[in-house]
Amino acid sequence: LDIPLMIGASLLVFVLAWNEELTRMDGIVLLAALALYLGLLLRQSRHSTRPPSHDGTPQAAWFSSVLMIVAGLAMLVYAGHLLLGAAVAVATDLGLSERVIGLTIVAISTSLPELATSLIAALRGQRDIAVGNVIGSNLFNLLGVLGLTALVAPSPLSVSPNALDFDLPVMLGVAVLCLPLFYTGYRVTRAEGLLFLGLYLAYGLHVVSFTTGMPLAGKLEHLMLFFVLPALVAFLLFTSLRAWRRQHHKREMP
């Protein structure tokens, strides 16, 4: 359910941004899609909710946990304000565009809490939380953050032609890529993790080299189109076929 919805949210943002802007009406559409997604989650949770544990947790401990959540959110907001100002100042001094700032420095920095959460969850053996955190964050960023920002902004959010020609298709492609990778054994292996990291490094290098006018951008595009992508397609076909054979073999076993 969640990964197809993430793909659908990516496609929805791509379609709405096709006219190079996100209006208030687009924001309403994105927020409505978020409300629909949350409704589906609530409906799904009713069928899989675990019975509450009656371990006698003191009310003071419960109140302390809620207080820590509120304090953590407040610090995140304040830190995000400081981060945005500092990142824009440094990147502007380096001559980078706002698009590059948002796609690299700000995007990486604001994703650090999600990285920490997923790492801690994975180390504790709570791998569903690690994966769900990433998928849920992507859905909330696409539908909630973009939707609310487009709704309250004094003017429509502009979308650069470069984002439409490259960044948004890459985002949609990565969302689609998650489907076969997650299907292979219903897990993400170290090799697949390295694959994702390698693709992100190549993407970041392309964005910086293309924006700064480095000749590396053309060579990198040629390498990705004629070598990396065909190898990636072959890898996906091989892993998907192997996973299908394993599942088919398990069904045939008595």
Secondary structure, DSSP 8 states (H G I E B T S, - for coil): -HHHHHHHHHHHHHHHGGGSEE-HHHHHHHHHHHHHHHHHHHHHHHHH------S---HHHHHHHHHHHHHHHHHHHHHHHHHHHHHHHHHHHTT--HHHIIIIIIHHHHHHHHHHHHHHHHHTT-HHHHHHHHHHHHHIIIIIIHHHHHHHSSS-EE--HHIIIIIHHHHHHHHHHHHHHHHSTTS--HHHHHHHHHHHHHHHHHHHHHHHT-THHHHHHHHIIIIIHHHHHHHHHHHHHHHHHHHHHHHH--
